[in-house]
């Protein structure tokens, strides 16, 4: 019983390391990320692709109210997985940092700098009593000095740079799919196709246009662009990922 009480003490104290060097609350925050729907980031020669599964829990829910991909600045986008409210707080923080940089230096913030500003903010919540870690992971992608960059943030406050990465539910399966199919010379359309195929691979190889978010930041324009439902449907049709009419009729019955 005494050992169990000691375990609970380490469990509750965010500022206390356990005897084996673990911060349990940070590990629990990572579990919260795993419970969120998946988001994928892919870096291509022509830019960055962000895609997210945003299937709604009910047909009565308005699909546009489910936000998984956000514009951080003209040249940068953010996708999230985990607690949506935590994600909104961090995205607002990232937007403020981007605007501060523009006002102070009259230039867009670097993607690496933006990521490290966000992860420094996240890290503070792993060592302050009375607070809890953010239960969300972010994918921050954009163009820096004409080059596409893609980063992942972790609830511990650690940034990682990736060529292709997934966060959220089914990360193991999605990451394995990306590792098998990613190529260094992908163009932007191929990156979108890879992201959609990866999401479909964990969803019976079908996707609904309203159930997925896709955004790009291309090297040429350095502008964040979120695809609308018609554009997404075109990509899904080309990839043969739309549900068949037989499946739709079966759902209606």
C-alpha positions in Angstrom: 0.0 0.0 0.0 2.8 2.4 0.8 4.5 1.8 -2.6 1.2 2.5 -4.3 0.8 5.8 -2.3 4.3 6.9 -3.4 3.4 6.1 -7.0 0.3 8.3 -6.8 2.4 11.1 -5.4 4.7 11.1 -8.4 1.6 10.6 -10.6 0.0 13.9 -9.4 3.1 16.1 -9.2 3.9 17.6 -12.5 7.2 19.1 -11.2 8.4 15.9 -9.6 10.4 13.2 -11.4 9.7 9.6 -10.5 12.6 7.5 -9.2 13.1 6.1 -12.8 13.2 9.6 -14.3 9.7 9.9 -15.7 7.2 12.8 -15.6 3.9 10.9 -15.6 1.7 13.9 -16.4 3.7 14.5 -19.6 3.2 10.8 -20.5 -0.5 11.1 -19.9 -0.6 14.2 -22.2 0.9 12.0 -24.9 -1.9 9.5 -24.3 -4.4 12.4 -24.8 -2.8 13.1 -28.2 -3.2 9.4 -29.2 -7.0 9.7 -28.6 -7.3 12.6 -31.1 -8.1 12.0 -34.7 -5.1 11.8 -37.0 -3.2 14.6 -38.7 -0.5 14.1 -41.3 2.2 16.4 -42.6 4.3 15.8 -45.8 7.2 17.9 -47.0 7.7 17.9 -50.8 10.0 19.7 -53.2 7.2 22.1 -54.1 5.9 22.8 -50.6 4.2 21.4 -47.5 1.0 19.4 -47.3 -1.1 19.2 -44.1 -4.1 16.8 -43.9 -6.4 15.9 -41.1 -9.2 13.4 -40.3 -12.1 15.5 -39.1 -14.9 13.0 -39.2 -17.8 14.3 -37.0 -19.4 12.3 -34.2 -22.9 13.0 -35.5 -24.6 13.7 -38.8 -26.3 16.6 -37.1 -22.9 18.3 -36.4 -21.9 21.1 -38.8 -18.7 19.9 -40.5 -17.2 23.4 -40.8 -17.2 23.7 -37.0 -14.6 20.9 -36.7 -11.3 22.7 -37.1 -8.1 20.6 -37.4 -5.9 22.8 -39.7 -5.3 26.5 -39.0 -3.5 29.3 -40.7 -0.7 30.6 -38.5 0.6 33.2 -40.9 0.6 33.8 -44.7 3.4 31.3 -45.1 2.7 28.8 -42.3 -0.1 26.4 -41.3 -0.7 24.2 -38.2 -2.5 20.9 -37.9 -3.4 19.4 -34.5 -4.2 16.2 -32.7 -5.4 15.9 -29.1 -7.4 18.3 -27.0 -8.9 20.9 -29.4 -9.1 23.6 -26.7 -5.4 23.2 -25.9 -4.6 23.3 -29.6 -6.5 26.6 -30.0 -4.5 28.2 -27.2 -1.2 27.2 -28.7 -2.3 28.3 -32.2 -3.3 31.7 -30.9 0.1 31.9 -29.2 1.8 31.0 -32.5 -0.2 33.6 -34.4 0.9 36.3 -31.9 4.5 35.3 -32.2 4.3 35.5 -36.0 2.7 39.0 -35.8 5.3 40.2 -33.3 8.1 39.0 -35.6 6.5 40.9 -38.6 6.1 44.1 -36.5 9.6 43.9 -35.0 11.7 42.8 -38.0 9.4 43.5 -41.0 9.7 39.9 -42.2 7.9 36.6 -41.8 8.9 34.5 -38.9 11.1 31.4 -39.7 9.3 28.1 -39.3 12.0 26.7 -37.1 11.9 29.9 -34.9 8.1 29.7 -34.7 8.2 26.0 -33.7 10.8 26.7 -31.0 8.8 29.6 -29.6 5.8 27.3 -29.3 7.7 24.4 -27.8 9.4 26.8 -25.3 5.9 27.8 -24.2 4.8 24.2 -24.0 7.9 23.2 -22.0 7.1 25.9 -19.3 3.9 23.9 -18.5 6.0 20.8 -17.6 7.8 22.5 -14.7 5.3 24.9 -13.2 3.3 23.8 -10.2 -0.4 24.3 -10.4 -0.5 23.8 -14.2 -0.7 20.8 -16.5 0.9 20.0 -19.8 -0.9 20.7 -23.0 -2.6 17.6 -24.2 -2.0 18.2 -27.8 0.6 17.7 -30.5 1.0 20.1 -33.5 2.4 19.9 -37.0 3.8 23.2 -38.0 4.6 23.5 -41.7 5.5 26.3 -44.1 8.2 28.0 -46.2 11.4 29.4 -44.8 13.9 31.1 -47.1 12.3 29.4 -50.1 12.6 26.0 -48.5 9.7 23.8 -47.2 10.0 23.0 -43.5 7.8 20.6 -41.4 8.0 20.2 -37.6 6.2 18.3 -34.9 5.7 19.5 -31.3 5.5 17.1 -28.4 3.7 17.7 -25.0 7.1 17.6 -23.4 8.1 20.7 -25.4 10.5 19.0 -27.8 10.5 19.9 -31.5 11.2 17.4 -34.2 11.7 18.1 -38.0 10.3 15.6 -40.4 9.9 14.8 -44.1 6.6 13.1 -43.4 4.9 12.4 -40.1 1.6 11.6 -38.5 0.2 12.5 -35.1 -2.9 11.3 -33.2 -4.9 8.0 -33.6 -3.3 5.1 -35.5 0.1 6.8 -35.6 2.0 3.5 -35.8 0.0 2.3 -38.9 0.1 5.7 -40.6 3.8 6.2 -40.0 4.5 2.8 -41.4 2.5 3.6 -44.5 4.3 6.9 -44.9 7.7 5.2 -44.5 6.9 2.7 -47.2 5.5 5.2 -49.7 7.3 8.5 -49.2 9.7 9.6 -51.9 12.1 12.6 -51.7 11.1 13.9 -55.2 7.3 14.2 -54.6 5.5 17.2 -56.0 2.7 19.0 -54.2 -0.1 17.0 -55.9 1.7 13.7 -55.1 2.1 14.9 -51.5 -1.7 15.5 -51.2 -2.3 12.0 -52.8 0.0 10.3 -50.3 -1.6 12.1 -47.3 -5.1 11.1 -48.5 -4.2 7.5 -49.2 -2.6 7.3 -45.8 -5.7 8.6 -44.0 -7.9 6.2 -46.1 -5.7 3.2 -45.2 -7.0 3.4 -41.7 -10.6 4.1 -42.8 -11.6 1.2 -45.0 -9.8 2.9 -48.0 -12.5 5.5 -48.3 -12.9 9.1 -47.4 -15.7 11.7 -47.5 -14.8 15.2 -48.7 -16.4 16.7 -45.6 -14.5 14.3 -43.3 -11.0 15.5 -44.2 -9.1 18.8 -44.1 -6.3 19.5 -46.5 -4.1 22.6 -46.7 -0.9 23.4 -48.6 1.9 26.0 -48.5 3.7 26.0 -51.8 7.2 27.3 -52.5 6.3 29.5 -55.4 3.6 31.7 -53.8 4.6 31.0 -50.1 0.9 31.3 -49.4 -1.2 29.1 -47.1 -4.1 27.6 -49.0 -6.9 25.4 -47.6 -8.6 23.2 -50.1 -12.4 23.4 -50.2 -14.7 20.4 -50.5 -14.9 20.5 -54.3 -11.1 20.4 -54.6 -10.8 17.6 -52.0 -13.6 15.6 -53.8 -11.6 16.0 -57.1 -8.5 14.5 -55.5 -10.5 11.7 -53.9 -12.2 10.9 -57.2 -8.9 10.8 -59.0 -7.5 8.5 -56.3 -10.7 6.3 -56.2 -11.1 6.9 -52.5 -14.7 8.0 -52.4 -17.3 5.6 -50.9 -19.1 3.6 -53.6 -22.8 4.1 -54.2 -23.5 0.6 -52.9 -21.9 1.5 -49.6 -24.0 4.7 -49.4 -27.2 2.8 -50.1 -26.3 0.3 -47.4 -25.8 3.1 -44.9 -29.2 4.6 -45.8 -30.9 1.3 -45.1 
